[in-house]
Amino acid sequence: MIPESHFLMLGAALFSIGVFGVFTRRNAIGILMSIELILNAANINLITFSKFSASPDGLGQIFALFVIAIAAASAVVGLCLVISIYRNSKTILVNKINLMKW
C-alpha cells in the first residue's frame, strides 16, 4: 500500500508547478491550464485525507466532485473570455492586453 506522504508530495508538486505556471506564463490559455493543475492538486489532497482518515463517509470524494464541477465551469467561462478577448485585441498574451485603458 502506498503511504499517505507520497500522495501529499504529489499534490504539493502539482500545486507548486501550477503556481509557477500562473506566475511565469504570458499566454492566457497556459494560465488557465496552470489553475487547473492547482485544482487537481487540491483534489488529490482531499481524496488522500478522506481515504486515510478514520471516517468512512467519503466526504473528500464528494468535495472533489464539487471541485471538478467548478473547475469545468470555470474552464468554460475562462475559454469564452479568452476567445472574446482574442476577437477584440487579436492576441492572448496577458501583458499585451489592456482592455481597461482608453
N, C-alpha and C positions, 0 to 999 in steps of 0.2 A: 504494500500500500504506500502511496506517495505521501510524504508528510505535509503538514499544513504550510510549513515555511516555504516549500517550493512554489506553491500556488501564490503565496503572498509576494514572493520575489518576482514571479512572472507578472503579477498585477502592478507591482512597483516599477518594473522595467517598461511595461506598456504605458503606464502613466507618465514616466519620465520621457519616453520617446514622443508621446503626444504633446506634452508641454513644450519640449524642444521644437517640435514641428510647428506649433502655434506661434512661437516667438521668432522663428527663423524663416518661415515661408513667406514669399511675396505673392504667391498665387492664391486666390480666394478658394479654389477647389482643394488645394493642399491643406489650407487651414481647416476646412470642413472635415477633411479626412483625419486630420490630427485630433479634432474634437471627438470624432467617432472612436479613435483609439483610447482617448481618456474615458469615454463612457464604457467601452468594453473592459477596461481595467477595473472600473468600479463594479461591473457585473461579475468579474472573476472574484473580486474580494467579497461581494455579497454572497455569492454561492459558496465560497470557501468557508466563510463564517457560519453560514447556515448548515453546511454539511458537518463541520467539526464541532458544532455546539451541541449541547445536550437536548435541546428541544427538537422534537421530530415534526414540527408543524410545517416546515418548508417555507418560512416567511421570506428567506433570502431569495428563493427561486421566484416567488411572487413579485418581490420588488425588482428583480432582474427583468422579468417580463414587462413591468411597467417602464423600466429604463429603456428597454429595447423599443417599445412602442413610442416613447417620447423621442428617442433618437431617430426613429424612422420619420416621424412627423417633422422634426427639426431639419433633417436632411432634405426633405421635400421643400420646406419653406426656404431653406438656405440656397438650394439649387435654383428655385424660382427667382430669388433675389439676385443671384449671380447672373442668370440669363437676362433679367431685366436691366441690370447694370451694364452688361455687355452690349445690349442693344442700344443703350444711350451713349456710352462712352467708348465703345469698341476696344475695351481692354478689361482684363480681370485681375490685373496687378493691383494689389491693395494700396501701394504707395503712389500710384498714378491716379487713383480715383479721388476726386474732390467734389462730391455732389453738393456739399453744403456751401461752397463758395459761389459767388455770383459771377 
